[in-house]
Amino acid sequence: MRVVDRVTTQQVEHGIEDCVGRVLASPVACTVLLENLLANLTDERRLWDPKWARTVYVAVRLGSTLGYVRTRRT
């Protein structure tokens, strides 16, 4: 038996693609992501912040595409 005075853990780095894949594999994670994205992008400061412009553009495209697809199936 050996007594240690601290425990250390090693964190393994991973790419963002791993995170994206894990989120896309889970309907719950996707819902949480979309709800948080919606809450963040409806904040006026982010909505018009140039740093968020591409994200806002993709979110608008997502909403438009889903609206179109849903009306097309009815």
Secondary structure, DSSP 8 states (H G I E B T S, - for coil): ----S----------HHHHHHHHHT-HHHHHHHHHHHHHHHTSHHHHT-GGGHHHHHHHHHHHHHHHHHHHHH-
